[in-house]
Amino acid sequence: MNTAEVAKKFKDLGWKNGLDYDRFSLRELEDRTVITLWKLRNYGPTIPQVLETQNNLQVSWFSDAVKKISTRKSPYETMLRHNKYNRTKGQPVTPDMVEAAAEQAIAWAKVQDLDAQLQAYRVRPLHLTFDEYGPAHLAARALCGDIDQLRHYQDRYAAGHLEEFGHGGHIHPNRLHINTDTIARAIEYAEGMIARGEARSPTVAPSS
């Protein structure tokens, strides 16, 4: 198979194809979307082709919160990324192999516990959220209505305790995703969740 044929097979199976640095195919399920990043690798005529896939999970309510708090422009904002790469070898890779990879991705996505993942972001130690986990942590706090904790972050940040947020000389400024603006937007988002009675948990997580 070639790349166009792999993409067509995903499409024939009901997936939508896209490109964002890597090729990806996505499939909307009942309450979540599975996104599979994939590459078709060719190493030579005598070496098997390799279909390499990595599965990601998108949830609309989580993605919306992250995007509004961080203002990131990614076409998809994942809630969970499977660290494992799946590699299927074939000489050549066949449509059945692509279908098996698609079925595996759907099966993986269906068993993920969304509430558990939300809580994992929510209780992540604050000083470890300087990277891409920063917006996810703020979003989880906002979605759960942790307004007092977010205001505590705002006060500590304003007082100059930046080390609590992972800010250090070894970290490039472009990677500092928790700052005055994102904290303020998280507070605003949390206020909206509380006002609408949509906060996802009444229990305030332990302070970071």
Order of alpha helices (4+ residues) and beta strands (2+ residues): alpha-beta-beta-beta-beta-alpha-beta-beta-alpha-alpha-alpha-alpha-alpha
